[in-house]
């Protein structure tokens, strides 16, 4: 079975969309998505510097737009050639479009609100996130809690992301768990913690105007790795996820239980591919980084035992 996965914030790099704009129709599609939210995604994906696209309000819509564009280069509108789709953090919006829960325009509009609201929440108190690599999983979580931090991302394969105030993160770095290494992340706040509560409220108001469809393909939830079947509950979970931990480890476990043998990571790929490589050993993986990766992706789609599911225009990529 093939899984299509969608990366989250931190996967973007300066200029990463430049070669993609040379493909037929991509510039027009990106232009349409830019108009939807009143943001020049083309400039941010080609000429904006690292600091600019690190801004939460910019990074989130840019990543979702990139994922949707790369998907449209591989399979027809309204058809998802996979048995499972999943997204990490803001990547859940990309996955929700692929599954037919919301449209591309709805996803970008909601993510635009999400990114701005999270940026505003991050400005209230100096906060951040650090990856804790290695160590005993139980001891790592205990150490994070001891310093007043939240285990915001449980990524599996020996990686937990701690989030909280900069002072709390500094204390963790000075007193790390045994056999663990602390790596500060280049993000602007303590995402997926109580610090993001105001952003949940803002996103909830925006989401109330959306009428979601039920997933037309197995869509995994970051909350607990569950397969979602109800569109309203799916969207509600995605909204609440802003201040709740991301359980990517649970998503990986569900993929293993479902018999996933191949994974395609959409643009900007690489981060989730690395996690899955360690968590699902032996799985065939293709991560989209440049258009040169499209041939390998097409080969994966053509050769694996995949399920092609069609959903109606409410869930179509555009």
C-alpha positions in Angstrom: 0.0 0.0 0.0 1.2 3.5 -0.8 1.0 6.4 1.6 1.3 10.1 0.5 2.6 12.3 3.3 2.7 16.1 3.5 5.5 18.0 5.4 5.1 20.7 8.0 6.8 23.9 8.9 10.5 24.0 8.8 10.8 22.1 5.6 10.9 25.2 3.4 14.2 26.5 1.9 15.0 29.8 0.1 14.3 29.5 -3.6 12.9 25.9 -3.5 10.0 26.7 -5.8 12.1 28.3 -8.6 12.6 25.1 -10.7 9.0 24.1 -10.3 7.8 27.3 -11.9 9.3 26.1 -15.2 6.8 23.3 -15.4 3.6 23.9 -17.4 0.7 25.4 -15.4 2.6 25.7 -12.1 3.1 29.5 -12.3 -0.6 30.0 -13.0 -1.6 27.7 -10.2 0.7 29.4 -7.7 -0.6 32.7 -8.9 -4.2 31.7 -8.2 -3.4 30.5 -4.7 -1.5 33.7 -4.1 -4.7 35.7 -5.1 -6.8 33.6 -2.7 -4.9 34.8 0.3 -3.5 38.1 -0.9 0.1 36.9 -0.5 2.8 36.7 -3.2 3.7 33.0 -2.8 5.7 33.1 -6.0 8.1 35.7 -4.6 8.3 33.9 -1.2 9.1 30.6 -3.0 11.7 32.0 -5.3 13.4 35.2 -4.1 12.5 35.7 -0.4 15.4 35.0 2.0 15.5 32.4 4.8 14.4 34.9 7.5 11.4 36.0 5.5 10.1 32.5 4.9 10.8 31.5 8.5 8.0 33.8 9.5 5.1 31.6 10.5 2.6 33.7 8.6 4.6 33.1 5.4 5.9 29.6 5.9 2.6 27.9 6.5 0.7 28.9 3.4 3.9 28.5 1.3 4.4 24.9 2.4 0.7 23.9 1.8 0.7 25.6 -1.6 4.0 23.8 -2.5 2.6 20.4 -1.5 -0.6 20.9 -3.5 1.3 22.0 -6.6 3.6 19.0 -6.5 0.6 16.7 -6.1 -1.0 18.2 -9.2 2.1 17.4 -11.2 1.7 13.7 -10.5 -2.0 12.7 -10.6 -5.2 14.0 -12.1 -7.5 16.5 -10.4 -9.8 14.6 -8.0 -7.9 11.4 -7.9 -5.5 10.3 -5.1 -3.5 7.2 -6.1 -2.8 6.1 -2.5 -4.4 4.0 0.2 -3.4 6.5 3.0 -2.7 10.2 3.3 -1.3 12.0 6.3 0.3 15.4 7.0 2.6 16.7 9.8 1.2 19.7 11.6 0.3 22.3 8.9 0.7 19.5 6.4 -2.6 18.1 7.7 -4.3 20.8 5.6 -2.5 19.5 2.5 -3.6 16.0 3.3 -7.2 17.2 4.0 -7.3 18.6 0.4 -6.0 15.3 -1.1 -8.6 13.4 0.9 -11.4 15.6 -0.3 -12.3 17.1 3.1 -11.7 20.7 2.0 -10.7 22.5 -1.3 -7.3 24.0 -2.0 -8.7 27.5 -1.7 -10.3 26.7 1.7 -7.1 25.1 2.9 -5.0 28.2 1.9 -7.5 30.6 3.4 -7.6 28.6 6.7 -3.8 28.3 6.8 -3.4 32.0 6.2 -5.5 32.6 9.3 -3.6 29.9 11.2 -0.2 31.2 10.3 -1.0 34.8 11.2 -2.7 33.9 14.5 0.2 31.6 15.5 2.7 34.4 14.7 0.7 36.8 16.9 0.5 34.2 19.7 4.2 33.7 19.4 4.9 37.4 19.9 3.2 37.4 23.4 6.0 35.5 25.1 9.5 34.6 23.8 9.1 30.9 23.1 10.6 28.2 20.9 11.2 24.6 20.2 14.1 22.2 20.5 14.5 18.6 19.1 15.6 16.0 21.7 17.5 13.4 19.8 18.2 10.0 21.3 17.9 8.9 24.9 15.3 6.7 26.5 11.8 7.8 25.4 10.3 7.7 28.8 13.2 9.6 30.4 13.1 12.2 27.6 9.4 12.9 28.2 10.0 13.1 31.9 12.9 15.6 31.5 10.8 17.7 29.2 8.0 17.9 31.7 10.4 18.5 34.6 11.5 21.7 33.0 7.9 22.9 32.4 8.0 22.2 28.7 5.6 20.3 26.4 6.5 17.3 24.3 4.9 19.1 21.3 6.0 16.7 18.6 6.3 13.0 19.2 8.0 12.1 15.9 9.2 8.6 16.7 12.6 7.0 15.9 14.3 8.7 18.8 13.0 12.3 18.2 10.8 14.3 20.5 10.4 18.1 20.1 10.2 20.1 23.3 8.4 23.5 23.3 8.0 26.3 25.8 9.7 29.5 26.9 13.3 30.2 25.9 14.3 30.1 29.5 12.8 26.6 29.9 14.5 25.4 26.7 17.8 26.8 28.0 17.4 24.8 31.2 16.7 21.6 29.3 19.8 22.2 27.1 21.9 22.6 30.3 20.4 19.4 31.8 19.6 17.1 28.9 18.3 13.5 29.4 21.0 10.8 29.4 22.4 9.9 26.0 20.3 12.6 24.3 21.3 15.6 22.3 19.4 18.9 22.2 19.1 20.7 18.9 17.3 24.1 18.8 14.8 24.5 15.9 14.5 27.6 13.7 10.9 28.3 14.5 9.3 31.4 15.9 7.3 30.0 18.8 6.1 27.1 21.0 3.8 25.5 18.5 1.4 22.8 19.6 1.3 24.0 23.2 -1.0 26.1 25.4 0.9 29.2 24.2 -1.1 28.8 20.9 -4.6 28.9 22.5 -5.4 32.3 21.0 -4.7 30.9 17.5 -7.1 28.0 18.1 -9.9 30.5 18.7 -9.1 32.5 15.6 -8.8 29.4 13.4 -12.0 27.9 14.9 -14.0 31.0 13.9 -12.6 30.8 10.3 -13.3 27.1 10.1 -16.9 27.5 11.1 -17.7 28.9 7.7 -16.4 25.8 5.9 -18.6 22.8 5.1 -16.1 19.9 4.9 -16.7 16.6 3.1 -16.0 13.2 4.5 -12.5 11.8 3.6 -12.5 9.7 0.4 -9.3 8.0 1.3 -7.8 6.9 4.6 -6.7 10.2 6.3 -4.6 9.9 9.5 -5.0 12.3 12.4 -2.0 13.9 14.1 -4.0 13.6 17.4 -3.6 9.9 17.8 -2.9 8.3 14.3 -6.6 7.4 13.9 -8.1 6.9 10.5 -10.7 9.7 10.0 -14.1 9.0 8.4 -16.1 12.1 9.3 -15.2 15.5 7.7 -16.5 17.7 10.5 -14.5 15.8 13.1 -11.5 15.9 10.9 -11.6 19.6 10.5 -12.3 20.1 14.3 -9.2 18.0 15.1 -7.0 20.0 12.7 -8.1 23.2 14.4 -7.5 21.8 17.9 -4.1 20.5 16.8 -2.7 24.0 16.9 -2.4 23.8 20.7 -2.1 20.0 21.0 0.9 17.7 20.5 1.6 16.2 17.1 1.7 12.4 17.4 3.5 11.5 14.2 4.8 8.4 15.9 1.2 7.2 16.1 0.6 8.0 12.4 3.7 5.9 11.6 2.4 3.0 13.7 -1.0 3.2 11.9 0.8 3.1 8.5 2.6 0.0 9.6 -0.6 -1.6 10.8 -2.3 -0.9 7.5 0.5 -2.5 5.6 2.1 0.6 4.0 5.1 -0.5 1.9 5.7 2.7 -0.1 5.7 6.4 0.8 5.7 9.5 -1.4 6.5 12.7 0.4 5.2 15.9 -1.3 7.2 19.1 -1.7 9.2 20.3 0.2 10.2 16.7 0.9 12.9 15.1 3.0 12.0 15.6 6.7 9.2 13.0 6.9 11.0 10.7 4.6 13.9 10.5 7.1 11.5 9.8 9.9 9.7 7.1 8.0 12.9 5.5 6.8 13.9 5.0 10.5 10.4 4.0 11.6 9.2 1.8 8.8 12.4 0.0 7.7 12.3 -1.5 4.3 9.6 0.9 3.0 10.2 2.3 -0.5 10.3 6.1 -0.2 10.4 9.0 -2.7 10.7 12.6 -1.4 9.9 15.4 -3.8 12.5 18.2 -3.6 13.0 19.3 -7.2 11.2 18.4 -10.5 14.0 15.9 -11.1 12.3 13.7 -8.5 9.0 13.5 -10.4 10.2 10.5 -12.6 11.0 8.5 -9.5 7.6 9.4 -8.0 5.8 8.4 -11.2 7.6 5.1 -11.1 6.6 4.6 -7.5 2.9 5.4 -8.3 2.9 3.1 -11.3 4.7 0.1 -9.8 3.1 -0.1 -6.3 -0.2 -1.8 -5.5 -2.0 1.4 -5.0 -5.7 2.3 -4.7 -7.0 5.2 -6.8 -9.9 6.9 -5.2 -12.0 9.7 -6.9 -13.8 12.4 -4.9 -16.2 15.0 -6.1 -15.4 18.6 -7.0 -15.7 19.7 -3.4 -12.4 18.0 -2.8 -10.7 18.7 -6.1 -7.3 20.2 -6.4 -7.3 23.4 -8.3 
